[in-house]
Amino acid sequence: MTLWRIRATVDDRPGYLSVLTASLALRGVNILTVQVHTTERGAVDDFLVDAPDALDEADLVAAVERGRGRDCWVTRSEARGLADQPTRVLGLATRLVRDPDATGEALRTLLAADSVTWRPSPAGPRPGITPSTMLLADPGGGSYELRRVAPGFTPAEYARGQALVELAATVARRAAEQVTLVLPDGSELGVRPATGDDLPGVVELHERCSARSRHRRYLGGAALPAPARMRRLLEPARGVTLLATATGAGGAVESVVAMANLLAEGDVAEVALLVRDDWQRRGLGSALLSRLVRHAERAGYAALVLHTQAENTPMLRTVRRLGRPAPVDRDGSLLTLTMPLSVTAVGRARV
């Protein structure tokens, strides 16, 4: 006996599936598993079957067509196909919990895609499927494009793929939610992604920073940014904002002491830092910038851009500590540093 996968469209009417299964049974074909994908053109039935060795692909196609099936696709299968779909999905979910950067490979395994490509451009208002392509929105920014020559993608597969991408994004966010950062002087801080609920703490951070620090961060002046602008920084449409908090006496959490922003547009991300004056020159800015660089590499961005004033020696020193090339363009007193990122370090750019 030989294992085969058969996919065919059957009219969603009473008795039609029975006709198809009876046609296969007459030729000694044993149906091991079946999945039903509902589509606008009818029910797409995906069978794993055990067929006599004497039957070939043409024989199976003929049996399906005699059983009122259409758009038939047949291919040899392997023993691993005997694992049912829920078991396979749970196994892939477990892998993503351990390694969220394996999203591309998990999608290819789940949907038997010929290729999976991550792109920094968003999926747009119309993510979805065609017979040979699938476009999935990445909640972390960007999109996944899947291609498969045959069989055609179905809405059910699209839903599975999108759910897997959202799981990976959730795991990645949770993994980055809270870490303990130890500075060179032994001070410990918590570092986590910001949310809209952090607005009061971030307003306090700005109030406790000197006018010079605010001017270096925003370039255009030392006034406090409007709350609406701060909220947009906390929850960027694409990118991430990290906050650093220190633990006060008795275990009480102090106000936010630093904010690091990564705001993306296309395949380039802009970074900026604001560190409270009493926490400057202690290695905090370097640590936060390093984390933003790693985040940008995992997300697949091509480069980081940082704007700073020529007199901002501490920021320039912080960038140099990364040990990465960062060509500088000068426009009067404003410097723009562009740091190329390593494509090979991106786990989800292309698999």
VEXPAKOL-697810 format. One record per residue (C-alpha): residue in three letters; x, y, z. Coordinates in steps of 0.05 Angstrom, whole numbers, padded with zeros to 5 digits, always signed. Example, Ala and Ser with C-alpha at 12.3 -4.5 7.8 and 13.67 -1.06 7.14 Angstrom:
<nodes>
Ala+00246-00090+00156 Ser+00273-00021+00143 
</nodes>
This chain:
<nodes>
Met+00000+00000+00000 Thr+00022+00072-00014 Leu+00006+00137+00022 Trp-00024+00193-00021 Arg-00052+00262-00008 Ile-00114+00279-00048 Arg-00147+00347-00050 Ala-00212+00359-00089 Thr-00270+00406-00089 Val-00338+00375-00076 Asp-00406+00410-00080 Asp-00429+00424-00009 Arg-00494+00384-00016 Pro-00520+00324+00023 Gly-00491+00258-00001 Tyr-00437+00286-00048 Leu-00379+00269-00001 Ser-00407+00198+00007 Val-00406+00190-00069 Leu-00333+00210-00071 Thr-00312+00164-00014 Ala-00350+00106-00045 Ser-00314+00117-00111 Leu-00247+00112-00075 Ala-00269+00051-00034 Leu-00287+00013-00098 Arg-00213+00017-00117 Gly-00189-00007-00050 Val-00169+00062-00025 Asn-00171+00070+00051 Ile-00183+00141+00076 Leu-00140+00154+00138 Thr-00155+00227+00152 Val-00197+00281+00121 Gln-00199+00357+00129 Val-00254+00400+00101 His-00239+00471+00077 Thr-00301+00513+00064 Thr-00295+00559+00003 Glu-00342+00600-00040 Arg-00336+00548-00096 Gly-00352+00489-00052 Ala-00320+00445+00002 Val-00247+00429-00011 Asp-00234+00360+00019 Asp-00162+00343+00037 Phe-00152+00267+00044 Leu-00094+00226+00068 Val-00105+00157+00038 Asp-00073+00089+00035 Ala-00080+00061-00036 Pro-00060-00005-00069 Asp+00010-00002-00100 Ala-00021-00017-00168 Leu-00056+00051-00169 Asp-00020+00112-00196 Glu-00036+00186-00196 Ala-00079+00182-00258 Asp-00121+00125-00227 Leu-00134+00166-00165 Val-00153+00228-00204 Ala-00201+00186-00245 Ala-00232+00156-00182 Val-00243+00226-00153 Glu-00275+00252-00217 Arg-00321+00193-00221 Gly-00342+00209-00150 Arg-00363+00280-00171 Gly-00299+00313-00146 Arg-00266+00368-00187 Asp-00201+00408-00188 Cys-00166+00346-00163 Trp-00094+00348-00138 Val-00056+00285-00120 Thr+00014+00274-00092 Arg+00053+00221-00055 Ser+00056+00229+00020 Glu+00101+00205+00076 Ala+00089+00170+00142 Arg+00094+00237+00180 Gly+00030+00257+00145 Leu-00006+00208+00191 Ala+00000+00260+00248 Asp-00067+00295+00253 Gln-00071+00370+00241 Pro-00082+00391+00314 Thr-00021+00352+00335 Arg+00022+00384+00281 Val-00002+00453+00299 Leu+00011+00443+00373 Gly+00081+00419+00357 Leu+00094+00481+00315 Ala+00065+00526+00370 Thr+00113+00494+00420 Arg+00171+00508+00374 Leu+00151+00581+00368 Val+00146+00589+00443 Arg+00219+00567+00446 Asp+00241+00607+00385 Pro+00195+00662+00359 Asp+00244+00678+00304 Ala+00227+00611+00271 Thr+00161+00638+00246 Gly+00179+00632+00172 Glu+00200+00559+00178 Ala+00138+00543+00219 Leu+00093+00573+00166 Arg+00128+00534+00111 Thr+00119+00469+00150 Leu+00046+00483+00169 Leu+00024+00502+00099 Ala+00074+00463+00056 Ala+00094+00529+00023 Asp+00147+00530-00031 Ser+00174+00596-00004 Val+00162+00644+00054 Thr+00187+00715+00050 Trp+00183+00769+00104 Arg+00177+00840+00078 Pro+00182+00905+00118 Ser+00122+00934+00080 Pro+00055+00922+00115 Ala+00003+00876+00085 Gly-00042+00936+00072 Pro-00118+00937+00075 Arg-00126+00873+00035 Pro-00084+00816+00062 Gly-00109+00749+00038 Ile-00099+00694-00012 Thr-00098+00677-00086 Pro-00091+00606-00111 Ser-00015+00610-00109 Thr+00001+00665-00058 Met-00017+00683+00013 Leu-00004+00750+00047 Leu-00004+00750+00123 Ala+00000+00812+00167 Asp+00056+00812+00218 Pro+00031+00846+00282 Gly+00102+00867+00296 Gly+00104+00905+00230 Gly+00113+00881+00159 Ser+00082+00820+00126 Tyr+00095+00749+00105 Glu+00086+00727+00032 Leu+00077+00653+00020 Arg+00079+00620-00048 Arg+00057+00550-00068 Val+00048+00523-00138 Ala-00004+00471-00118 Pro-00053+00459-00089 Gly-00085+00527-00084 Phe-00089+00561-00016 Thr-00156+00560+00021 Pro-00188+00608+00070 Ala-00179+00556+00125 Glu-00104+00554+00113 Tyr-00102+00630+00113 Ala-00135+00631+00181 Arg-00086+00579+00208 Gly-00026+00618+00181 Gln-00050+00684+00209 Ala-00063+00652+00277 Leu+00008+00623+00277 Val+00039+00691+00260 Glu-00001+00725+00316 Leu+00022+00672+00365 Ala+00095+00683+00347 Ala+00086+00759+00354 Thr+00054+00751+00422 Val+00110+00705+00446 Ala+00163+00754+00420 Arg+00130+00811+00457 Arg+00124+00771+00521 Ala+00197+00750+00517 Ala+00217+00823+00513 Glu+00167+00849+00564 Gln+00212+00850+00625 Val+00286+00840+00633 Thr+00333+00861+00689 Leu+00389+00905+00665 Val+00453+00909+00707 Leu+00494+00971+00694 Pro+00570+00974+00700 Asp+00564+01007+00769 Gly+00521+00950+00794 Ser+00454+00987+00791 Glu+00394+00944+00769 Leu+00337+00968+00727 Gly+00276+00937+00694 Val+00270+00944+00619 Arg+00204+00930+00583 Pro+00162+00953+00524 Ala+00118+01013+00537 Thr+00042+01015+00535 Gly-00008+01071+00535 Asp-00016+01063+00610 Asp+00055+01088+00619 Leu+00037+01159+00598 Pro+00038+01189+00668 Gly+00106+01159+00682 Val+00134+01184+00616 Val+00106+01254+00629 Glu+00142+01253+00696 Leu+00206+01230+00662 His+00204+01290+00615 Glu+00189+01337+00673 Arg+00249+01312+00712 Cys+00296+01318+00653 Ser+00334+01382+00643 Ala+00317+01428+00586 Arg+00384+01409+00553 Ser+00367+01335+00555 Arg+00298+01347+00524 His+00328+01392+00471 Arg+00379+01338+00452 Arg+00323+01287+00447 Tyr+00274+01327+00406 Leu+00323+01374+00370 Gly+00270+01427+00359 Gly+00265+01455+00430 Ala+00265+01441+00504 Ala+00189+01446+00517 Leu+00151+01386+00540 Pro+00119+01348+00482 Ala+00044+01347+00480 Pro+00012+01286+00514 Ala-00016+01263+00447 Arg+00054+01261+00418 Met+00080+01222+00478 Arg+00024+01172+00472 Arg+00042+01160+00399 Leu+00114+01147+00420 Leu+00091+01097+00472 Glu+00049+01057+00422 Pro+00081+01067+00353 Ala+00045+01039+00292 Arg+00110+01003+00274 Gly+00168+00993+00320 Val+00176+00991+00395 Thr+00188+01037+00454 Leu+00228+01011+00514 Leu+00224+01040+00584 Ala+00275+01033+00640 Thr+00251+01036+00712 Ala+00291+01034+00776 Thr+00270+01002+00842 Gly+00264+01051+00900 Ala+00269+01040+00975 Gly+00226+00984+01002 Gly+00217+00954+00933 Ala+00172+01009+00907 Val+00182+01023+00833 Glu+00209+01092+00817 Ser+00187+01135+00760 Val+00211+01118+00691 Val+00284+01138+00685 Ala+00295+01128+00610 Met+00257+01119+00544 Ala+00284+01089+00480 Asn+00244+01094+00416 Leu+00249+01054+00351 Leu+00200+01081+00299 Ala+00199+01046+00231 Glu+00180+01069+00162 Gly+00191+01022+00104 Asp+00254+00981+00116 Val+00288+01035+00157 Ala+00278+01049+00231 Glu+00294+01113+00268 Val+00320+01110+00340 Ala+00321+01162+00396 Leu+00338+01162+00470 Leu+00318+01203+00531 Val+00354+01188+00596 Arg+00341+01225+00661 Asp+00400+01269+00679 Asp+00417+01232+00744 Trp+00421+01166+00704 Gln+00465+01193+00648 Arg+00539+01172+00639 Arg+00525+01104+00672 Gly+00519+01060+00610 Leu+00442+01060+00608 Gly+00437+01094+00540 Ser+00487+01044+00509 Ala+00448+00985+00538 Leu+00381+01010+00511 Leu+00410+01027+00443 Ser+00440+00957+00438 Arg+00371+00926+00452 Leu+00339+00969+00398 Val+00392+00946+00348 Arg+00378+00873+00364 His+00303+00885+00358 Ala+00312+00918+00290 Glu+00355+00861+00265 Arg+00304+00809+00287 Ala+00248+00850+00254 Gly+00287+00851+00188 Tyr+00299+00925+00180 Ala+00356+00944+00132 Ala+00384+01002+00172 Leu+00377+01046+00233 Val+00378+01122+00229 Leu+00394+01169+00287 His+00391+01245+00286 Thr+00431+01285+00336 Gln+00465+01352+00345 Ala+00539+01358+00330 Glu+00552+01381+00401 Asn+00518+01319+00431 Thr+00583+01284+00447 Pro+00552+01233+00495 Met+00504+01207+00441 Leu+00560+01202+00390 Arg+00602+01164+00441 Thr+00543+01117+00454 Val+00537+01100+00381 Arg+00612+01088+00374 Arg+00609+01038+00432 Leu+00566+00993+00389 Gly+00627+00980+00346 Arg+00586+00983+00281 Pro+00598+01027+00220 Ala+00552+01087+00220 Pro+00566+01137+00164 Val+00550+01209+00182 Asp+00515+01263+00141 Arg+00518+01334+00166 Asp+00467+01390+00154 Gly+00491+01450+00193 Ser+00492+01430+00266 Leu+00449+01368+00254 Leu+00482+01300+00244 Thr+00447+01239+00214 Leu+00480+01172+00228 Thr+00458+01112+00186 Met+00475+01043+00213 Pro+00467+00985+00163 Leu+00440+00922+00195 Ser+00462+00851+00180 Val+00412+00814+00137 Thr+00443+00747+00157 Ala+00424+00761+00229 Val+00350+00766+00212 Gly+00315+00701+00229 Arg+00251+00716+00192 Ala+00272+00755+00131 Arg+00273+00695+00084 Val+00270+00620+00096 
</nodes>
